[in-house]
Amino acid sequence: MIVTTTQTIEGKRIVDYKEVVFGEVIIGINVFKDLFAGVRNIVGGRSKSYEEELIKARNKAMAEMQERAEQLGANAVVAVDIDYQVLGADNGMMMVIASGTAVYCQ
């Protein structure tokens, strides 16, 4: 499946626009990861554990979006966008949403 942030696909012609598809993932952040990330905020540096969680969540959201597009008979998703949202009273959760338009192209 072709997945792109652009509205068109070079060398392909979109012949059918299916509908907007989404992939949503909500992840909770582990207390120990929070603790170490807090230390990183004080002394500087990157939080590898947070980065790994974000990568996993983004990949799951993209896979879910592609699966929904395939169920509609699409062979590509165009105009893909990924959004991140912090949730929960203590900001202990994060939502990752991948969205795009499912299309069939030749």
C-alpha positions in Angstrom: 0.0 0.0 0.0 1.2 3.5 -0.9 1.1 5.9 2.0 1.9 9.6 1.4 1.5 13.0 2.9 0.9 14.5 -0.6 -2.5 14.9 -2.3 -1.3 12.9 -5.4 0.9 10.0 -6.2 3.6 10.6 -8.9 3.1 8.2 -11.8 -0.4 7.1 -10.6 -3.9 8.2 -11.3 -6.4 8.2 -8.5 -9.6 6.7 -9.9 -11.7 6.4 -6.7 -11.8 8.3 -3.5 -13.1 6.0 -0.8 -13.3 8.0 2.5 -11.2 9.4 5.3 -9.6 6.7 7.4 -8.2 6.9 10.9 -5.9 4.9 13.1 -6.0 5.8 16.8 -3.8 4.6 19.6 -3.8 5.6 23.3 -0.8 4.8 25.4 -0.1 5.1 29.1 3.2 6.3 30.2 4.9 4.1 32.9 5.8 5.7 36.2 9.5 4.8 36.0 9.7 6.3 32.5 8.2 9.5 33.9 10.7 9.5 36.7 13.7 9.1 34.4 12.2 11.6 31.9 11.9 14.1 34.8 15.6 13.7 35.6 16.4 14.2 31.9 14.4 17.5 32.0 16.6 18.7 34.8 20.0 17.6 33.6 19.3 17.7 29.8 19.3 15.1 27.1 16.8 13.0 25.3 14.3 10.5 26.9 14.9 7.3 24.9 12.0 5.5 26.6 9.5 8.2 25.6 10.9 8.2 22.1 10.5 4.5 21.8 6.9 4.6 23.1 6.1 7.4 20.6 7.6 5.4 17.7 5.5 2.3 18.7 2.3 4.3 19.0 2.9 6.0 15.7 3.6 2.7 13.9 0.4 1.1 15.4 -1.7 4.1 14.4 -0.4 4.0 10.8 -0.9 0.2 10.6 -4.5 0.6 11.8 -5.2 3.4 9.3 -3.8 1.3 6.4 -5.9 -1.7 7.5 -9.1 0.3 7.5 -8.2 1.6 4.0 -7.7 -1.9 2.7 -11.1 -2.9 4.1 -12.6 -0.3 1.9 -10.8 -1.6 -1.2 -8.2 1.1 -1.3 -4.6 0.5 -2.4 -3.2 3.9 -1.2 -3.8 6.5 1.5 -3.0 10.2 0.5 -2.9 13.4 2.5 -1.7 11.5 5.6 -1.4 13.5 8.9 -0.3 12.4 12.3 -1.5 14.2 15.5 -0.4 13.8 19.1 -2.6 14.7 22.1 -1.8 14.4 25.8 -4.7 13.0 27.8 -5.6 12.4 31.4 -5.8 14.4 34.6 -2.1 14.0 35.2 -1.2 14.0 31.5 -0.3 10.3 31.9 -1.6 9.2 28.6 -1.0 10.1 25.0 -3.2 9.6 21.9 -1.7 9.3 18.5 -4.0 9.7 15.5 -3.1 8.9 11.9 -5.5 10.1 9.3 -5.7 10.3 5.5 -7.9 9.7 2.5 -8.2 6.1 1.3 -8.1 5.9 -2.5 -7.8 3.4 -5.3 -5.2 4.3 -7.9 -3.8 2.9 -11.1 
